[in-house]
Amino acid sequence: MVLNKLRAKFEKATGGSSIQNPPGLSTPALRREIFKYRLQVGTNIGGWFMLEKWLAPSLHTSNKSSDDSEFAAVSSSVKDMGLDRTRSKWDHHYDSFVNNEDWNWLVKNHVNAIRVPLGFYVLGPDFVKGTPFDKVSGVYEHAWKKYKGMIELARTNNIGVLIDLHAVPGGANPDSHSGVSGGGKFFSSSSHVSLALDCVAYIAREVKDYDNVIGIQIVNEASYGATAEKYYTQAIRSIRAIDPTQVIAISDAWDRGRYAEFVKEKPGVLVDTHIYKCFSDEDKSKPPNQLVAASEQEWLDTTMIVGEFSCTLDTSTWNRASNSDRVKLRAEYGKAQFNCFAQKSAGFFFWTYKFEQGSGGEWDFREMVNSGCLPGYARTHLKATSNGEQEVRQALQSHAAYWDEHAYGEKMEHSRYQDGFLIGWQDAAQFWAEDESRIGQRASWKNARVQQHVLQKGNSRYLWEFAQGLDAGVQAFFQSLV
């Protein structure tokens, strides 16, 4: 009975022997595999290749309207100073918004990943036909080349890049950060969807050889209730045809449970969820300590990334605490989020890295790290005290003794447990050697290792023993750190 339950649990989690892409990992893991599978601990760099007025106001100087979108900024600038001067202004922004001091700061603070939003129009004139950006497409002549240059700079600093298609044609939601204001028409337009599919296929081809691209996010913040599954399925299929190893992120459309179900049995496809406690009326009605406690219990798993979060709470929430407690509570809130996300998710990205002018306060990653509100980015300098040989012997003995007693004469394959334990230990050690990285996409990682094991040792009803060994090996490695 116990064995049958274990088999059923394993087959539900992995799809049995029908493991889907991405394919098995190398042994030892390649650098690109470590980039993709490690726990992504990072920040967004908003306002760089996807403009938002509150982050980069200098590019909105010609825009006298209340429209804060990038289209309003670029079209008013072209009208005011012409296309060539606007292109030069945008190019200068791309070149200067993040400089060497920023890269050094990110490395010093052990940031191993960045999520960098871009609009579809950054890809160039071929991808804006039939959209408002068509008439200003010349402004973006150099933009995609500069975005790829950013990826290369990140690589030299051992930082992974999540390419975030933040603005899709027609807008995935009505907000100005969709490139145009009043959008939200993307999913209802076949032409917009077709254009976005061209965009993600182009991105996949262009970045296939970049080992530090940790994923392609195919849309940002789809509106609640959006019928997104058809587009997601088409985009996943399109990217997989070009690069079977590429990680793909989808928006949860503010419905985490629905899309957690969608990505089941889709290894390498992650749900991007955004966690803010400052917008809903329900959260605004709560005191800070209640929101801190709630953050510790957030429901997540390793098929999810927290693509955006911050240390921001609404004024009405802060009014329920004394001013003298705000600094302490803000730090507790940041720490609670960090610890929860690190334990439960595949990665997390603060919104946002910095502001063009002045401080961004509780939205400002640098300020929150420097003030100690996100202390988890510090390193422990712990090292393993063993190579795992003694641990695997002890673990195998315990595993075999238990199952020989409870398997009621059924002949099992304990050598698979041993194989799994050793690989789990070795992978954990290799990831840890990369600036104390941990395995983040644990479900996808396990699927990939099981697939590789099947290719090497053959299929079996006892693959669950190998999977148990993987988990035990990782756990034992971290218990050995001192």
C-alpha positions in Angstrom: 0.0 0.0 0.0 2.8 2.4 1.0 4.8 1.5 -2.1 1.8 2.1 -4.4 1.2 5.5 -2.8 4.8 6.5 -3.4 4.7 5.3 -7.0 1.5 7.3 -7.6 2.9 10.4 -6.0 6.1 10.2 -8.1 4.3 9.6 -11.4 1.9 12.5 -10.7 4.9 14.8 -10.0 7.0 13.7 -13.0 4.6 12.3 -15.5 6.1 8.8 -15.0 8.7 8.0 -17.6 7.2 10.6 -20.1 9.5 13.4 -18.9 9.0 16.5 -21.0 11.5 19.2 -22.0 13.9 20.5 -20.9 16.1 17.5 -21.4 18.4 15.9 -18.8 21.2 17.8 -17.2 24.9 17.3 -17.8 27.1 15.7 -15.1 28.6 17.8 -13.8 26.1 20.6 -14.6 27.2 23.0 -17.3 27.4 26.7 -16.5 24.2 27.5 -18.5 22.4 24.8 -16.5 23.5 26.4 -13.2 22.4 29.8 -14.4 18.9 28.4 -15.2 18.3 26.0 -12.3 19.8 27.9 -9.4 17.6 29.9 -7.0 17.3 33.3 -8.7 18.0 36.0 -6.1 17.7 39.3 -7.7 16.0 42.6 -8.7 14.1 44.1 -11.6 15.8 46.9 -13.4 12.7 48.8 -14.4 12.8 52.0 -16.4 15.8 50.9 -18.5 14.5 49.2 -21.7 10.9 49.7 -20.8 10.1 53.3 -19.8 8.0 54.3 -16.8 7.7 58.0 -15.9 8.1 57.5 -12.2 11.4 55.6 -12.7 13.0 57.6 -15.6 11.3 61.0 -15.9 14.0 62.6 -18.0 12.6 60.9 -21.1 9.2 62.3 -20.5 10.2 66.0 -20.7 8.4 66.6 -23.9 5.2 64.9 -22.7 2.8 67.4 -21.2 -0.1 65.1 -21.0 -1.2 62.9 -18.1 -0.4 59.8 -20.1 2.7 58.2 -18.5 3.2 55.5 -21.1 6.3 55.1 -23.2 4.4 55.7 -26.4 3.3 59.1 -25.0 6.9 59.9 -24.2 8.5 58.8 -27.5 5.8 60.3 -29.7 5.8 63.7 -28.0 9.7 63.7 -28.1 9.7 63.0 -31.8 7.2 65.8 -32.4 9.3 68.1 -30.2 12.8 67.4 -31.4 12.6 65.0 -34.3 13.3 61.3 -34.8 17.1 61.5 -34.9 17.6 63.5 -31.7 15.0 61.3 -30.0 16.9 58.2 -31.0 20.1 59.7 -29.6 18.3 60.6 -26.4 16.9 57.0 -26.0 20.3 55.5 -26.9 22.0 57.6 -24.3 19.5 56.4 -21.7 20.2 52.7 -22.6 23.9 53.3 -22.4 23.9 55.2 -19.1 21.0 54.1 -16.9 23.1 51.2 -15.5 26.9 51.9 -15.3 30.0 50.1 -14.0 29.3 51.2 -10.5 25.9 49.5 -10.6 27.3 46.3 -11.9 30.0 46.3 -9.1 27.3 47.0 -6.5 25.2 44.1 -7.8 28.2 41.7 -7.6 29.2 43.0 -4.2 25.7 42.3 -2.9 25.6 38.8 -4.4 22.7 39.5 -6.8 22.8 36.5 -9.2 19.9 37.5 -11.5 18.1 40.5 -12.9 14.7 40.7 -14.6 14.9 43.3 -17.3 11.6 44.5 -18.8 11.4 45.4 -22.5 8.7 46.5 -24.8 8.0 44.6 -28.1 9.0 47.7 -30.0 12.6 47.4 -28.7 13.0 44.5 -31.1 12.8 46.8 -34.1 10.7 48.0 -37.0 9.7 44.4 -38.1 7.7 44.0 -34.9 5.6 47.1 -34.7 3.7 47.1 -38.0 0.1 47.9 -37.4 0.7 49.3 -33.9 1.1 52.9 -32.7 4.8 52.4 -32.4 5.1 52.0 -36.2 5.5 55.7 -36.8 8.3 56.1 -34.2 10.1 52.7 -34.9 13.2 54.5 -36.0 13.9 55.6 -32.4 14.5 51.9 -31.5 16.9 51.2 -34.3 19.7 50.3 -31.9 17.7 49.2 -28.9 17.7 45.4 -29.2 21.5 45.4 -29.9 22.0 47.4 -26.7 19.7 45.0 -24.8 21.9 42.1 -26.0 24.9 44.0 -24.9 23.3 44.2 -21.4 23.1 40.4 -21.4 26.7 40.1 -22.2 27.7 42.6 -19.5 25.6 40.6 -17.0 27.4 37.4 -18.1 30.8 38.9 -17.3 29.5 39.6 -13.8 28.0 36.0 -13.4 24.5 37.4 -13.4 21.6 35.7 -15.1 19.0 37.7 -17.1 15.3 37.0 -17.2 14.1 38.6 -20.5 10.7 40.1 -19.6 8.4 40.9 -22.5 6.8 43.5 -20.3 4.8 45.3 -23.1 3.0 43.2 -25.7 1.1 44.6 -28.7 -2.3 46.0 -27.5 -1.2 45.8 -23.8 -1.8 42.8 -21.5 -3.5 45.2 -19.1 -4.8 48.8 -19.3 -1.9 50.3 -17.3 0.7 52.6 -18.8 3.5 50.1 -18.1 2.1 48.1 -21.0 3.7 50.6 -23.4 0.4 52.4 -24.1 -2.3 53.6 -21.8 -5.8 52.2 -22.0 -4.6 48.9 -23.5 -5.6 45.5 -22.2 -6.6 44.4 -25.7 -3.9 41.9 -26.3 -5.6 38.5 -25.7 -8.7 39.5 -27.6 -6.8 40.3 -30.8 -5.5 37.6 -33.0 -3.2 40.0 -34.8 -1.7 41.2 -31.6 -1.2 37.6 -30.4 0.4 36.6 -33.7 2.8 39.5 -33.5 3.7 38.6 -29.9 4.4 35.0 -31.0 6.8 36.4 -33.7 8.4 38.4 -31.0 9.1 35.5 -28.6 10.3 33.3 -31.4 12.7 36.0 -32.5 14.0 36.5 -28.9 14.4 32.7 -28.5 16.5 32.5 -31.7 18.6 35.6 -30.8 19.5 34.5 -27.3 19.9 30.7 -27.8 23.7 30.9 -27.4 23.7 33.1 -24.3 24.3 30.8 -21.4 23.2 33.4 -18.8 19.7 33.9 -20.2 17.7 32.3 -17.4 14.4 32.5 -19.1 12.0 34.3 -21.4 8.9 35.8 -19.9 6.2 35.9 -22.5 3.9 38.5 -20.9 3.7 40.6 -17.8 0.7 41.1 -15.5 -2.0 39.8 -17.7 -5.3 41.2 -16.4 -7.3 39.1 -14.0 -9.7 36.8 -15.9 -7.7 37.0 -19.1 -8.0 33.9 -21.3 -4.3 33.4 -21.7 -3.9 29.6 -22.0 -4.1 29.5 -25.8 -1.3 32.1 -26.2 0.8 30.5 -23.5 0.5 27.1 -25.2 1.4 28.5 -28.6 4.3 30.5 -27.2 5.7 27.6 -25.3 5.5 25.4 -28.4 7.2 28.1 -30.5 10.1 28.6 -28.1 10.6 24.9 -27.4 10.9 24.3 -31.2 13.8 26.7 -31.3 15.5 26.0 -28.0 14.2 22.9 -26.0 16.3 24.0 -23.0 14.9 27.5 -22.6 13.0 28.3 -19.4 9.7 30.1 -20.0 7.8 32.3 -17.6 4.1 33.1 -17.8 2.0 35.6 -15.9 -0.4 34.2 -13.3 -3.0 36.9 -14.3 -3.5 37.5 -10.5 -4.8 33.9 -10.2 -1.9 31.9 -8.9 -3.8 28.7 -8.4 -5.2 28.6 -11.9 -1.8 28.9 -13.6 0.0 26.6 -11.0 -2.4 24.0 -12.4 -1.6 25.0 -16.0 2.2 24.4 -15.6 1.9 21.0 -14.0 3.8 18.4 -16.1 5.4 21.3 -18.0 9.0 21.2 -16.7 10.9 24.4 -17.4 7.7 26.5 -17.5 7.3 28.8 -14.5 4.5 30.9 -13.1 5.4 34.6 -12.5 3.4 35.9 -9.6 3.6 39.4 -8.2 3.2 39.9 -4.5 2.3 43.4 -3.2 0.5 44.2 0.1 -0.2 47.8 -0.7 -3.0 47.9 -3.3 -6.0 45.9 -2.3 -8.6 47.3 0.1 -8.2 44.2 2.2 -4.5 44.7 2.7 -4.9 48.4 3.3 -7.2 47.6 6.2 -4.6 45.5 8.0 -1.8 46.7 10.4 1.8 46.1 9.4 2.5 43.2 11.8 -0.4 41.3 10.4 1.0 41.7 6.8 4.4 40.6 8.0 2.9 37.4 9.5 0.9 36.8 6.3 4.1 37.1 4.2 5.7 34.3 6.1 2.9 32.0 5.1 2.6 32.9 1.4 1.6 29.9 -0.8 4.3 29.2 -3.3 6.3 26.3 -4.8 9.3 25.8 -7.0 7.3 26.1 -10.2 6.9 29.8 -9.4 9.0 32.9 -9.4 8.1 36.1 -7.5 8.7 38.4 -10.4 7.9 41.5 -8.4 7.7 42.4 -4.7 8.7 45.4 -2.6 8.9 46.6 1.0 6.0 49.1 0.3 2.9 49.2 2.5 0.0 51.6 2.1 -0.2 54.8 4.2 -3.4 53.5 5.8 -1.5 50.4 6.9 1.4 52.5 8.4 -1.1 54.7 10.2 -2.0 51.6 12.2 1.5 51.6 13.8 3.6 54.2 15.5 6.1 56.1 13.5 8.9 54.9 15.8 8.1 51.3 14.8 8.1 51.9 11.0 11.8 51.2 10.4 11.7 48.0 12.5 8.5 46.8 10.9 9.7 47.5 7.4 12.8 45.4 8.0 10.7 42.6 9.4 8.5 42.8 6.3 11.5 42.6 4.0 13.1 39.7 5.9 9.8 37.8 6.1 9.3 38.0 2.3 12.9 37.1 1.5 12.9 34.1 3.8 9.6 32.8 2.5 10.5 33.3 -1.2 14.0 31.7 -0.7 12.5 28.6 0.9 9.4 28.1 -1.4 10.0 29.6 -4.8 12.3 29.2 -7.8 13.4 32.8 -7.5 12.4 36.3 -6.7 13.0 39.8 -8.0 12.5 43.1 -6.1 10.8 46.0 -7.8 12.9 47.9 -8.6 16.7 48.4 -8.6 16.9 52.2 -8.6 15.4 55.4 -9.7 16.8 57.9 -12.2 16.4 60.7 -9.8 16.7 60.5 -6.0 15.5 57.8 -3.7 12.6 55.4 -4.4 12.2 54.6 -0.7 10.5 51.3 -0.1 10.4 50.6 -3.8 14.2 51.1 -4.1 16.2 47.9 -4.0 19.5 49.6 -3.3 18.1 51.5 -0.4 16.4 48.5 1.1 19.5 46.4 0.9 21.7 49.1 2.3 19.3 49.7 5.2 19.3 46.0 6.1 15.7 45.3 5.1 16.9 42.5 2.7 19.8 41.0 4.7 19.5 37.6 3.1 21.7 38.7 0.2 24.7 38.5 2.5 26.9 35.4 2.2 27.5 32.8 5.0 30.9 31.5 3.9 29.9 28.0 5.1 31.8 25.0 3.7 31.1 21.3 3.4 32.9 19.1 5.9 32.5 15.9 3.9 32.6 14.6 0.3 29.4 12.7 0.9 30.8 9.1 0.9 30.1 8.4 4.5 26.6 10.1 4.3 25.6 8.0 1.3 26.6 4.7 3.0 24.6 5.6 6.1 21.6 6.9 4.1 21.5 3.8 1.9 21.7 1.5 5.0 18.7 3.3 6.6 16.7 3.3 3.4 17.3 -0.4 2.6 16.6 -1.4 6.2 13.3 0.4 6.3 12.0 -0.8 2.9 13.3 -4.4 3.3 11.1 -4.6 6.3 8.1 -2.8 4.8 8.1 -4.0 1.2 6.6 -7.4 2.2 9.1 -9.4 0.1 9.0 -7.2 -2.9 12.4 -6.9 -4.5 13.3 -3.3 -4.8 16.2 -1.5 -6.5 18.0 0.4 -3.7 21.0 1.1 -6.0 18.8 3.7 -7.6 18.5 5.5 -4.2 22.3 5.5 -3.9 22.7 6.9 -7.4 20.2 9.7 -6.6 21.8 10.5 -3.3 25.2 10.9 -4.9 23.9 13.1 -7.8 21.9 15.2 -5.4 24.9 15.8 -3.2 27.2 16.6 -6.1 24.7 19.0 -7.7 24.1 20.8 -4.4 27.9 21.1 -3.9 28.4 22.4 -7.4 25.7 25.0 -7.1 27.0 26.1 -3.7 30.4 26.6 -5.1 28.9 29.2 -7.4 28.6 32.0 -4.9 26.5 29.9 -2.5 23.8 29.2 -5.0 21.0 26.7 -4.3 18.9 24.7 -6.6 15.8 26.8 -7.3 13.7 25.0 -9.9 13.7 21.8 -7.8 10.8 20.2 -9.6 12.3 20.8 -13.1 15.7 19.8 -11.8 14.4 16.6 -10.4 12.6 15.8 -13.7 15.7 16.4 -15.7 17.8 14.2 -13.4 15.2 11.4 -13.5 15.2 11.6 -17.3 18.9 11.3 -17.4 18.8 8.4 -15.0 16.3 6.6 -17.2 18.5 7.0 -20.2 21.5 5.6 -18.3 20.0 2.9 -16.2 16.6 2.2 -17.9 13.0 2.7 -16.8 11.7 1.1 -13.6 8.8 1.1 -11.2 11.3 2.1 -8.6 12.3 5.5 -10.1 10.8 7.0 -7.0 13.8 5.5 -5.1 16.1 7.5 -7.3 14.0 10.7 -6.7 14.0 10.2 -3.0 17.8 9.8 -3.1 18.1 13.1 -5.0 16.2 14.9 -2.2 18.1 13.2 0.5 21.5 14.0 -1.1 20.7 17.7 -1.4 19.5 17.8 2.2 22.5 15.9 3.5 24.9 18.3 1.7 23.4 21.4 3.4 23.5 19.6 6.8 27.2 19.2 6.3 27.9 22.9 6.0 29.8 24.6 8.8 
